[in-house]
């Protein structure tokens, strides 16, 4: 039989798509039904095939959002144009497999797992041999479960293989398709979002405002708190991204994130998140118990935010403002400083304004017709003006709190020349109004706190403000 007469059987998980539908559906279920996660326990008793079937039936699945390997899809299109029969043969549940086949329009038939049979490895091979007869077949696969199918194929194509499939491919010199320029290590680093660690610089604020930054032991404690918070934040960012796969894939920029694009496998992300969590806890052991309490609160609030709160109108931005303020509280706990009413009041209003900027820019990027089902948030495009007005008002309220603080008895006790702090008010106004002007111009494309810490104009304002505190405290 010539190659054009041989049917082609194509694996789905890891081969046709970058990802595994069992893991994807687990997190989609957690995202769509967070209150019913307990159901997964009895489903596990049905075996792997039963679990896959239960998850597939319980979720809203959109095959168009999956991260397809374009090089595989194009190769199959060329073979189909030659008149070859192409079959999707996968261990994924049949409901999901048929949705994929319908979306791509490439396949003449579908073989997939049902509620009782997990169609992988030898089971898949037996089904294929019964289907193709004595004429043989060609196969696209990627994993250890595919090795027996690759070995029996007339022509095998190995796609982004795991270690077992890679050894088989090297020994047979079989055709290999790999992502060019992809790097698992680089993807893992991106998944940790190290650029977001700059937000944890807020931990040093109580140390600076308390005029104790020259005490080495306190600086070390704040540095340990920074490291612990950064590791915990990265662990949570990973879980957040896994829960947001569908909404991220609908976003023109977020779809390039490591998990949404399939660059980093979900099991790798879970292992990385767990390791970061343990590292954060280990570092926290060197800090006062009060810091542990703040870190635990941060973990609980961010977990609630990832699972449910981020999709609740206004609750999401209030939670974000609270999380920024929690970083300041963590810094105070790390150096055993008292929480300042003035600082907490200022930070709530200031960071609420920045949280509203974040939601505003996300809504703008979705464009006209943005709705909750697309954005994964509680907002629609009609809310843009309300968000902008609320954000500006909250920013101005933070400046009012700052002005009242400068004129308070607390400042007169701390600083020899409190009048030197008055220029802080226009500096903060400059930062807030400029951020909102850029957001309204659609020129704000990152977290506003990260923007402040990176933008040279904002850096000048922050540095000028720091000098005012030093001058007010130490100028003779």
Order of alpha helices (4+ residues) and beta strands (2+ residues): beta-alpha-alpha-alpha-alpha-beta-alpha-beta-alpha-beta-alpha-beta-alpha-beta-alpha-alpha-alpha-alpha-alpha-alpha-alpha-alpha-alpha-alpha-alpha-alpha-alpha-alpha
